[in-house]
Every structure is written in C-alpha cells, then in structure tokens.
Amino acid sequence: MTCKQLHTSDPIRELLERSKTIAVVGLSDSPMRPSHGVSAYMQGQGYRIIPVNPNISEALGEKAYSSLTEVPEKVDIVDIFRRSEFVEEVVDEAIQLKVSAIWMQEGVINQRAAEKAQKAGIFVVMDLCILKEHRARFG
C-alpha cells in the first residue's frame, strides 16, 4: 500500500505564511504606481511594509529608508520594484542583512543576481507579482 502525499510542497505559500515584514525596494508614494497598489494590498493582508526609496520620506503611513541597509528591523522578504539592471546592488544589500527571501516583481529579471542570492542561501522568486501569488493561494 502506498501513501499519497496530501499536500504538495508550495514554497511560495510557505514563504508567505511564515513572513511578517516586507521591505519594498522602489515603493512609490504615488497611488498610481503598481508598487503602491501591491504594497497597500499586502499591508491590508497583515504584512508590515517597509518602504525603501531614497526619493520619499514615507509611504502607506510607514517611514521610508534610503537603502535596505538602513532598515533597523528584521526583514523577511525584500520585494523589488526596480529595473532589472539595479537588482544586483539590492541583492548585495540583502545578502549583507541575511534576508531569507528576495522577490523580484513581474518584469524584473536578473539571472546573475538571482544566482548570487541563491548561493548565499536566499530563497528567490523572479518575474512574479507578490499580490497575484498571495491572492491565488489565500483568496
């Protein structure tokens, strides 16, 4: 007799379930920008959102930081809303901070940065929207 596995492993679901704090690199304070809408949704789902953008002082009621290394608390996920060519410097900061996951939003693709993060033991999601993935799993 064989036992059938009831739940197939879903690393994204597991990441979203265990994470509490998301640093959003490139978060805009403009409600018209995708980074703002996605972050507002995630905040509404109970996640703490930390804006990382040197051009704003706050977003979604949270103080903004110029860089990841300035964030004074533990971050579970670094969500990147930057052009692909800027991802590697974000990954370098995330490695320094020993972040457990890096999430590159839809259209953000940097294979070299992803491999560098994975070598450092960081879980990487690339070219997917965190809002869509959350909604697909949790409704």
Secondary structure, DSSP 8 states (H G I E B T S, - for coil): -----SS---HHHHHHHH--EEEEET--S-TTSHHHHHHHHHHHTT-EEEEE-TT-SEETTEE-BSSGGG--S--SEEEE-S-GGGHHHHHHHHHHHT-SEEEE-TT---HHHHHHHHHTT-EEE-S--HHHHHHHHH-
